[in-house]
């Protein structure tokens, strides 16, 4: 049997904390689920695939939701099982039936849904909330774990090479570097998207060599000036936090939690470290979409032009 490797788990839980979760949810957690979460509190299984027992439905990219203490969202309870479950159960649209407890995200093709455990019989279902459809995946949690496999991804097809960027591949109808490039202050190695974002129905726009050279100069200039750019990013995103989010996160009567005490640009910057990728465009434009630790639904996208922060918004809102 293949041993699964969990990455990006949140901090260890105690049995007392699981008892607290049960009180919040008003249910008794299945013992096998509690045993699993005492060992792995959330976590992703890289390159994971799960085919149901009938062999006619597959999901991939399995990501367990933390029971408590989401490392990636500054322990924001919104991104843990109790809050998420109660929100789904109580939705006016009735997104998830109350006999299903969501514990992981998974994706069939390009969509995302929940893996849920049935509190009545312990069976595991994939629930696609937007369509309100469910698929039986396994008869038990242990059977689910036994059915999950990991596969090494197929090596990308290089469609062109460049002296600086190296191999370039096509991914989701976009040009992306195979190599990753280190971004100071964010402390990440990031793949670079080259050129404008193409519509998925249009033929991909392949830059000529001169354009790739221009993108190289834009990116090198950005790295050379990043010591001046990052303070502007810190200040402007902090100002945005104060306009849009502080009224909630800093007020216990609204959030129901202790204030985050994010009172400086430096503290706020800790929620901005998870860059999705960097896009280099014509005329010295760089877009940086970020998996924002305080608003995962909208994220943050930063537009930089000629090494100056031009505008900030949600992902896909900045042009």
Buried (B, 14 or more C-beta within 10 A) or exposed (E): EEEBEBEEBBEEBEEEBBEBBBEBBEBEBBEBBBEBBBEBBBBBBBBBBBBBBEEEBBBBBBBBBBBBBBBBBBBBBBBBBBBBBEEBBEEEEEBBBEBBBBBBBBBBEEEBBBBBBBBEEBBBBBBBBEEEEBBBBBBBBBBBBEBBBBEEEEEEEEEBEBEBBEBBBBBEBBBBBBEEBEBEBBEBEBBBBBBBBBEEEEEBBBBEEEBBBBBBEBBEBBEEBBEEBBBBBBBBBBEBBBEEBBEEBBEEEEBEBEEBEBEEBEBBBEBBBBBBBBBBBEEBBBBBBBBBBBBBEBBBBBBBBEBEBEEBBBBEEBE
